[in-house]
Protein backbone atom coordinates (compact mmCIF):
# COMPACT_ATOMS: atom_id res chain seq x y z
CA UNK A 1 0.00 0.00 0.00
CA UNK A 2 1.25 3.48 -0.90
CA UNK A 3 1.61 5.69 2.17
CA UNK A 4 2.82 9.28 2.19
CA UNK A 5 3.23 11.25 5.40
CA UNK A 6 2.21 14.57 3.80
CA UNK A 7 0.89 15.43 0.34
CA UNK A 8 0.25 18.90 -1.08
CA UNK A 9 -2.80 20.22 -2.94
CA UNK A 10 -1.85 23.31 -4.92
CA UNK A 11 -4.74 25.56 -5.96
CA UNK A 12 -3.88 26.92 -9.41
CA UNK A 13 -7.26 27.46 -11.05
CA UNK A 14 -7.48 31.18 -10.48
CA UNK A 15 -8.34 33.62 -13.24
CA UNK A 16 -6.41 36.48 -11.66
CA UNK A 17 -8.77 39.12 -13.03
CA UNK A 18 -6.87 41.94 -11.28
CA UNK A 19 -3.95 41.28 -13.63
CA UNK A 20 -6.14 42.43 -16.53
CA UNK A 21 -5.00 41.38 -19.99
CA UNK A 22 -2.00 39.44 -18.60
CA UNK A 23 -4.42 36.66 -17.63
CA UNK A 24 -6.82 36.93 -20.56
CA UNK A 25 -5.42 33.71 -22.04
CA UNK A 26 -3.72 31.98 -19.12
CA UNK A 27 -4.21 31.21 -15.45
CA UNK A 28 -2.49 33.56 -13.01
CA UNK A 29 0.01 30.93 -11.75
CA UNK A 30 1.31 30.58 -15.35
CA UNK A 31 2.22 34.28 -15.69
CA UNK A 32 5.95 34.88 -16.24
CA UNK A 33 7.93 36.28 -13.31
CA UNK A 34 11.51 37.42 -12.82
CA UNK A 35 12.68 36.83 -16.38
CA UNK A 36 12.65 33.05 -16.76
CA UNK A 37 10.21 31.82 -14.10
CA UNK A 38 6.44 31.46 -13.79
CA UNK A 39 4.59 32.22 -10.56
CA UNK A 40 3.75 28.55 -9.90
CA UNK A 41 7.48 27.68 -9.85
CA UNK A 42 7.74 29.11 -6.33
CA UNK A 43 5.28 26.84 -4.46
CA UNK A 44 6.42 23.84 -6.54
CA UNK A 45 10.08 24.54 -5.68
CA UNK A 46 9.13 25.03 -2.02
CA UNK A 47 7.53 21.56 -2.07
CA UNK A 48 10.55 19.70 -3.37
CA UNK A 49 12.95 21.75 -1.20
CA UNK A 50 10.78 20.83 1.81
CA UNK A 51 10.75 17.12 0.99
CA UNK A 52 7.12 17.07 -0.20
CA UNK A 53 7.21 14.87 -3.31
CA UNK A 54 3.49 14.38 -3.98
CA UNK A 55 1.65 17.41 -5.33
CA UNK A 56 -1.81 17.61 -6.87
CA UNK A 57 -2.18 20.79 -8.97
CA UNK A 58 -5.84 21.85 -9.25
CA UNK A 59 -6.35 23.70 -12.51
CA UNK A 60 -9.44 25.16 -14.14
CA UNK A 61 -9.20 28.55 -15.85
CA UNK A 62 -7.21 28.59 -19.14
CA UNK A 63 -5.04 25.64 -18.05
CA UNK A 64 -3.13 24.91 -21.27
CA UNK A 65 -0.02 27.01 -20.56
CA UNK A 66 0.11 25.76 -16.99
CA UNK A 67 -0.25 22.10 -18.00
CA UNK A 68 2.46 22.45 -20.65
CA UNK A 69 4.78 24.16 -18.17
CA UNK A 70 4.34 21.54 -15.45
CA UNK A 71 4.40 18.54 -17.80
CA UNK A 72 5.43 15.47 -15.79
CA UNK A 73 7.32 17.61 -13.26
CA UNK A 74 10.91 16.95 -14.38
CA UNK A 75 12.37 20.42 -13.52
CA UNK A 76 11.18 20.10 -9.91
CA UNK A 77 12.29 16.45 -9.61
CA UNK A 78 8.60 15.58 -9.33
CA UNK A 79 8.55 12.92 -12.07
CA UNK A 80 8.07 10.05 -9.62
CA UNK A 81 6.65 6.58 -10.11
CA UNK A 82 4.78 6.99 -6.85
CA UNK A 83 3.50 10.48 -6.10
CA UNK A 84 5.18 13.22 -8.09
CA UNK A 85 3.11 15.99 -9.62
CA UNK A 86 -0.40 15.38 -11.00
CA UNK A 87 -2.49 18.00 -12.79
CA UNK A 88 -6.10 17.68 -11.60
CA UNK A 89 -8.60 19.55 -13.79
CA UNK A 90 -12.36 19.16 -13.17
CA UNK A 91 -13.51 15.97 -14.88
CA UNK A 92 -16.75 14.34 -15.99
CA UNK A 93 -18.28 12.01 -13.43
CA UNK A 94 -21.01 9.45 -14.02
CA UNK A 95 -23.57 11.18 -11.82
CA UNK A 96 -22.99 14.89 -12.16
CA UNK A 97 -20.25 17.05 -13.59
CA UNK A 98 -19.38 20.40 -12.21
CA UNK A 99 -16.65 23.01 -12.29
CA UNK A 100 -14.68 23.69 -9.16
CA UNK A 101 -16.82 26.30 -7.43
CA UNK A 102 -14.53 27.27 -4.54
CA UNK A 103 -11.08 26.50 -3.15
CA UNK A 104 -12.31 23.75 -0.83
CA UNK A 105 -14.76 22.38 -3.40
CA UNK A 106 -11.81 21.78 -5.75
CA UNK A 107 -10.07 19.76 -3.03
CA UNK A 108 -13.31 17.94 -2.14
CA UNK A 109 -13.73 16.80 -5.76
CA UNK A 110 -10.32 15.10 -5.50
CA UNK A 111 -10.86 13.11 -2.29
CA UNK A 112 -10.10 9.89 -4.17
CA UNK A 113 -6.74 11.21 -5.36
CA UNK A 114 -5.76 12.14 -1.80
CA UNK A 115 -7.14 8.89 -0.35
CA UNK A 116 -4.91 6.87 -2.67
CA UNK A 117 -1.79 8.05 -0.76
CA UNK A 118 -3.18 7.37 2.75
CA UNK A 119 -1.61 10.61 4.00
CA UNK A 120 -1.42 11.62 7.62
CA UNK A 121 -1.31 15.30 6.69
CA UNK A 122 -2.46 17.42 3.75
CA UNK A 123 -0.81 20.72 2.88
CA UNK A 124 -3.04 23.23 1.06
CA UNK A 125 -1.22 25.84 -1.04
CA UNK A 126 -2.09 28.69 -3.36
CA UNK A 127 -0.42 28.84 -6.77
CA UNK A 128 -0.19 32.61 -7.02
CA UNK A 129 2.21 33.82 -4.35
CA UNK A 130 5.95 34.45 -4.61
CA UNK A 131 7.89 33.27 -1.54
CA UNK A 132 10.28 30.68 -0.13
CA UNK A 133 9.06 28.59 2.77
CA UNK A 134 10.14 25.32 4.36
CA UNK A 135 6.89 23.41 4.84
CA UNK A 136 8.77 20.79 6.86
CA UNK A 137 9.31 23.31 9.68
CA UNK A 138 5.59 24.09 9.60
CA UNK A 139 4.80 20.37 9.84
CA UNK A 140 7.18 20.02 12.82
CA UNK A 141 5.31 22.83 14.60
CA UNK A 142 1.97 21.22 13.69
CA UNK A 143 3.04 17.94 15.31
CA UNK A 144 4.62 19.59 18.36
CA UNK A 145 1.38 21.49 19.06
CA UNK A 146 -0.78 18.41 18.60
CA UNK A 147 -2.78 20.49 16.12
CA UNK A 148 -5.57 19.34 13.83
CA UNK A 149 -5.13 22.44 11.65
CA UNK A 150 -2.16 24.80 11.36
CA UNK A 151 -2.54 28.08 9.48
CA UNK A 152 0.52 29.98 8.24
CA UNK A 153 0.21 33.63 9.22
CA UNK A 154 2.29 36.73 8.86
CA UNK A 155 2.03 40.06 10.62
CA UNK A 156 0.69 42.82 8.36
CA UNK A 157 0.34 46.55 9.05
CA UNK A 158 -2.82 47.10 11.11
CA UNK A 159 -4.28 49.42 8.48
CA UNK A 160 -4.11 46.62 5.89
CA UNK A 161 -5.49 43.87 8.15
CA UNK A 162 -9.09 44.32 6.92
CA UNK A 163 -8.05 42.81 3.55
CA UNK A 164 -7.16 39.41 5.06
CA UNK A 165 -8.48 36.56 7.13
CA UNK A 166 -7.27 37.58 10.61
CA UNK A 167 -6.32 35.14 13.39
CA UNK A 168 -6.60 35.85 17.09
CA UNK A 169 -4.36 33.47 19.05
CA UNK A 170 -3.21 32.98 22.63
CA UNK A 171 0.45 33.15 23.75
CA UNK A 172 0.98 29.52 22.68
CA UNK A 173 -0.29 30.25 19.16
CA UNK A 174 -3.60 28.42 19.61
CA UNK A 175 -6.29 30.14 17.57
CA UNK A 176 -9.14 31.35 19.76
CA UNK A 177 -11.01 33.36 17.12
CA UNK A 178 -10.68 34.41 13.56
CA UNK A 179 -12.41 36.89 11.30
CA UNK A 180 -12.62 36.88 7.52
CA UNK A 181 -11.75 40.42 6.26
CA UNK A 182 -12.98 42.21 9.42
CA UNK A 183 -13.99 45.86 9.23
CA UNK A 184 -12.33 46.57 12.59
CA UNK A 185 -9.52 44.02 13.00
CA UNK A 186 -8.41 43.04 16.51
CA UNK A 187 -5.14 41.45 15.44
CA UNK A 188 -2.65 41.83 12.60
CA UNK A 189 -1.91 38.11 12.08
CA UNK A 190 -3.07 37.53 8.50
CA UNK A 191 -3.71 34.11 7.00
CA UNK A 192 -1.39 33.35 4.07
CA UNK A 193 -3.77 30.75 2.64
CA UNK A 194 -1.30 27.97 3.55
CA UNK A 195 -2.79 25.23 5.73
CA UNK A 196 -1.73 21.88 7.14
CA UNK A 197 -4.65 19.61 8.05
CA UNK A 198 -4.67 16.22 9.67
CA UNK A 199 -6.13 14.12 6.88
CA UNK A 200 -9.01 12.81 9.00
CA UNK A 201 -9.95 16.37 10.05
CA UNK A 202 -9.88 17.66 6.48
CA UNK A 203 -11.83 14.73 5.05
CA UNK A 204 -14.57 14.99 7.68
CA UNK A 205 -14.90 18.76 7.17
CA UNK A 206 -15.08 18.48 3.37
CA UNK A 207 -17.67 15.69 3.45
CA UNK A 208 -19.81 17.41 6.09
CA UNK A 209 -19.70 20.78 4.31
CA UNK A 210 -19.91 19.44 0.74
CA UNK A 211 -23.34 20.98 0.07
CA UNK A 212 -22.19 24.54 0.71
CA UNK A 213 -22.25 26.59 -2.49
CA UNK A 214 -18.71 27.68 -3.52
CA UNK A 215 -17.14 25.71 -0.66
CA UNK A 216 -14.19 27.77 0.55
CA UNK A 217 -11.44 27.21 3.16
CA UNK A 218 -11.60 30.66 4.76
CA UNK A 219 -15.40 30.95 4.74
CA UNK A 220 -16.49 27.36 5.48
CA UNK A 221 -13.85 24.73 6.31
CA UNK A 222 -11.85 26.70 8.88
CA UNK A 223 -15.00 27.92 10.74
CA UNK A 224 -16.36 24.34 10.70
CA UNK A 225 -13.17 22.91 12.24
CA UNK A 226 -13.07 25.71 14.80
CA UNK A 227 -16.72 25.17 15.68
CA UNK A 228 -16.04 21.47 16.32
CA UNK A 229 -13.32 22.40 18.81
CA UNK A 230 -10.45 21.04 16.69
CA UNK A 231 -7.09 22.33 18.04
CA UNK A 232 -6.01 25.03 15.57
CA UNK A 233 -2.66 26.82 15.71
CA UNK A 234 -0.87 29.63 13.89
CA UNK A 235 2.54 29.21 12.31
CA UNK A 236 4.19 32.60 12.04
CA UNK A 237 6.23 33.21 8.88
CA UNK A 238 8.74 36.07 8.81
CA UNK A 239 10.32 35.67 5.36
CA UNK A 240 9.53 37.36 2.05
CA UNK A 241 6.00 36.72 0.77
CA UNK A 242 4.28 38.60 -2.00
CA UNK A 243 0.78 38.29 -3.38
CA UNK A 244 1.36 39.34 -6.98
CA UNK A 245 -2.34 39.60 -7.73
CA UNK A 246 -2.43 43.20 -8.99
CA UNK A 247 -0.42 44.81 -11.79
CA UNK A 248 1.20 47.17 -9.30
CA UNK A 249 2.22 44.43 -6.80
CA UNK A 250 3.40 42.27 -9.74
CA UNK A 251 5.49 45.16 -11.11
CA UNK A 252 6.92 45.97 -7.66
CA UNK A 253 7.85 42.34 -6.92
CA UNK A 254 9.76 42.14 -10.21
CA UNK A 255 11.52 45.46 -9.56
CA UNK A 256 12.58 44.28 -6.08
CA UNK A 257 14.50 41.42 -7.72
CA UNK A 258 16.97 43.91 -9.18
CA UNK A 259 17.75 45.84 -6.02
CA UNK A 260 21.47 45.88 -5.27
CA UNK A 261 20.83 43.51 -2.37
CA UNK A 262 17.46 41.95 -3.27
CA UNK A 263 15.22 41.06 -0.36
CA UNK A 264 14.15 38.04 -2.40
CA UNK A 265 17.16 36.26 -3.89
CA UNK A 266 16.38 33.92 -6.79
CA UNK A 267 19.87 32.43 -6.82
CA UNK A 268 20.46 31.01 -3.35
CA UNK A 269 22.47 27.82 -3.51
CA UNK A 270 20.63 26.04 -0.67
CA UNK A 271 17.08 26.92 -1.79
CA UNK A 272 16.91 26.68 -5.54
CA UNK A 273 13.93 27.88 -7.56
CA UNK A 274 13.35 25.39 -10.37
CA UNK A 275 11.59 26.03 -13.66
CA UNK A 276 11.09 24.50 -17.07
CA UNK A 277 13.75 26.13 -19.24
CA UNK A 278 14.00 26.02 -22.99
CA UNK A 279 17.49 25.48 -24.36
CA UNK A 280 18.54 28.97 -25.45
CA UNK A 281 21.74 30.54 -26.71
CA UNK A 282 23.40 33.01 -24.30
CA UNK A 283 22.39 36.67 -24.18
CA UNK A 284 23.85 38.93 -26.89
CA UNK A 285 24.79 42.55 -26.21
CA UNK A 286 25.85 44.70 -29.18
CA UNK A 287 28.77 47.09 -28.75
CA UNK A 288 26.33 50.04 -28.59
CA UNK A 289 24.09 48.45 -25.97
CA UNK A 290 23.88 49.60 -22.35
CA UNK A 291 22.43 47.47 -19.53
CA UNK A 292 22.25 48.68 -15.93
CA UNK A 293 20.72 46.86 -12.91
CA UNK A 294 18.55 44.52 -14.93
CA UNK A 295 17.76 40.83 -15.28
CA UNK A 296 18.23 39.63 -18.85
CA UNK A 297 16.94 36.19 -19.88
CA UNK A 298 18.80 33.71 -22.05
CA UNK A 299 18.54 33.99 -25.83
CA UNK A 300 17.87 37.74 -25.63
CA UNK A 301 19.54 40.15 -28.07
CA UNK A 302 20.03 43.75 -26.93
CA UNK A 303 21.02 46.49 -29.33
CA UNK A 304 19.55 49.38 -27.28
CA UNK A 305 19.68 50.57 -23.67
CA UNK A 306 18.01 48.83 -20.69
CA UNK A 307 17.82 50.37 -17.22
CA UNK A 308 16.34 48.79 -14.06
CA UNK A 309 14.17 46.29 -15.95
CA UNK A 310 13.35 42.58 -16.04
CA UNK A 311 13.71 41.13 -19.55
CA UNK A 312 12.58 37.55 -20.33
CA UNK A 313 14.09 34.92 -22.64
CA UNK A 314 14.31 35.19 -26.43
CA UNK A 315 13.56 38.95 -26.47
CA UNK A 316 14.96 41.35 -29.09
CA UNK A 317 15.46 45.03 -28.24
CA UNK A 318 16.32 47.20 -31.26
CA UNK A 319 18.93 49.91 -31.86
CA UNK A 320 18.57 53.23 -29.99
CA UNK A 321 15.62 51.84 -28.03
CA UNK A 322 15.56 52.84 -24.35
CA UNK A 323 13.72 50.73 -21.75
CA UNK A 324 13.34 51.86 -18.14
CA UNK A 325 11.58 50.35 -15.11
CA UNK A 326 9.80 47.80 -17.30
CA UNK A 327 8.97 44.10 -17.50
CA UNK A 328 9.32 42.53 -20.97
CA UNK A 329 8.27 38.89 -21.19
CA UNK A 330 9.56 36.01 -23.33
CA UNK A 331 9.95 36.18 -27.11
CA UNK A 332 8.80 39.79 -27.47
CA UNK A 333 10.32 41.81 -30.32
CA UNK A 334 10.84 45.56 -29.88
CA UNK A 335 11.95 47.65 -32.87
CA UNK A 336 14.44 50.50 -33.20
CA UNK A 337 14.22 54.03 -31.74
CA UNK A 338 11.55 53.14 -29.14
CA UNK A 339 11.05 54.45 -25.60
CA UNK A 340 9.38 52.31 -22.93
CA UNK A 341 8.85 53.63 -19.42
CA UNK A 342 7.16 51.61 -16.64
CA UNK A 343 5.66 49.15 -19.12
CA UNK A 344 4.54 45.55 -18.61
CA UNK A 345 4.75 43.85 -22.00
CA UNK A 346 3.47 40.26 -22.10
CA UNK A 347 4.84 37.35 -24.13
CA UNK A 348 5.31 37.27 -27.93
CA UNK A 349 4.39 40.92 -28.48
CA UNK A 350 5.56 42.74 -31.65
CA UNK A 351 6.38 46.42 -31.22
CA UNK A 352 7.39 48.41 -34.32
CA UNK A 353 9.95 51.21 -34.69
CA UNK A 354 9.59 54.68 -33.12
CA UNK A 355 7.01 53.45 -30.56
CA UNK A 356 6.72 55.26 -27.22
CA UNK A 357 5.02 53.58 -24.25
CA UNK A 358 4.30 55.27 -20.90
CA UNK A 359 4.56 58.90 -22.08
CA UNK A 360 2.80 62.08 -20.94
CA UNK A 361 0.95 62.86 -17.72
CA UNK A 362 -1.22 60.46 -15.73
CA UNK A 363 -4.95 60.01 -16.20
CA UNK A 364 -7.20 57.29 -14.73
CA UNK A 365 -7.94 54.38 -17.03
CA UNK A 366 -11.24 54.86 -18.83
CA UNK A 367 -12.55 51.27 -18.51
CA UNK A 368 -10.92 49.61 -15.46
CA UNK A 369 -9.14 52.15 -13.23
CA UNK A 370 -9.05 49.56 -10.41
CA UNK A 371 -6.81 47.35 -12.60
CA UNK A 372 -4.75 49.72 -14.75
CA UNK A 373 -3.19 52.29 -12.43
CA UNK A 374 0.04 53.49 -10.77
CA UNK A 375 1.25 54.87 -14.11
CA UNK A 376 1.90 51.43 -15.61
CA UNK A 377 1.22 50.83 -19.31
CA UNK A 378 0.19 47.21 -20.06
CA UNK A 379 0.38 45.29 -23.35
CA UNK A 380 -1.32 41.87 -23.59
CA UNK A 381 0.35 38.81 -25.11
CA UNK A 382 0.78 38.42 -28.87
CA UNK A 383 -0.31 42.02 -29.38
CA UNK A 384 1.07 44.06 -32.27
CA UNK A 385 1.80 47.79 -31.99
CA UNK A 386 2.74 49.33 -35.38
CA UNK A 387 5.46 51.89 -36.14
CA UNK A 388 5.24 55.41 -34.76
CA UNK A 389 2.60 54.86 -32.06
CA UNK A 390 2.59 56.67 -28.69
CA UNK A 391 0.76 55.20 -25.69
CA UNK A 392 0.25 57.06 -22.38
CA UNK A 393 0.34 55.96 -18.74
CA UNK A 394 -2.40 53.74 -17.19
CA UNK A 395 -3.24 52.65 -20.75
CA UNK A 396 -3.77 49.11 -22.02
CA UNK A 397 -3.34 47.61 -25.50
CA UNK A 398 -4.36 44.07 -26.39
CA UNK A 399 -4.69 42.55 -29.84
CA UNK A 400 -3.26 42.98 -33.31
CA UNK A 401 -3.59 46.73 -33.83
CA UNK A 402 -2.96 48.90 -36.90
CA UNK A 403 -2.35 52.61 -37.29
CA UNK A 404 -6.06 53.12 -38.03
CA UNK A 405 -6.93 51.97 -34.49
CA UNK A 406 -5.20 55.02 -33.00
CA UNK A 407 -6.21 58.65 -33.18
CA UNK A 408 -3.27 60.55 -34.72
CA UNK A 409 -1.04 57.54 -33.95
CA UNK A 410 -1.69 58.04 -30.24
CA UNK A 411 -3.52 56.32 -27.37
CA UNK A 412 -3.64 58.87 -24.54
CA UNK A 413 -3.03 58.21 -20.86
CA UNK A 414 -5.82 56.10 -19.40
CA UNK A 415 -6.86 54.82 -22.85
CA UNK A 416 -8.02 51.27 -23.56
CA UNK A 417 -7.54 49.55 -26.90
CA UNK A 418 -8.66 45.93 -26.77
CA UNK A 419 -9.48 44.35 -30.12
CA UNK A 420 -12.09 41.62 -29.82
CA UNK A 421 -11.31 38.24 -31.29
CA UNK A 422 -7.54 38.53 -30.96
Secondary structure, 3 states (H helix, E strand, C coil): CCCCCEEEEEECCCCCHHHHHHHCCCCHHHCEECCCEECHHHHHHHHHHCCCCEEEEEECCCCHHHHHHHCCCHHHCCCCCCCEEEEEECCCCCCCCCCCCCHHHHHHCCHHHHHCCCCCEEEEEECCEEECCCHHHHHHHHHHCCCCEEEEEEECCHHHHHHCEEEEECCCCEEEEEEECCCCCCCCEEEEEEEEEEHHHHHHHHHHCCCCCCCCHHHHHHHHHHHCCCCEEEEECCCCEEECCCHHHHHHHHHHCCCCCCCCCCCCCCCCCCCCCCCCCCCEECCCCEEECCEECCCCEECCEEECCEECCCCEECCCCEEECCEECCCCEECCCCEEECEEECCCCEECCCCEEEECCCCCCCCCCCCCCCCCEEECCCCEECCCCEEECCCEEECECCHHHCECCEECCCCEEECCCC
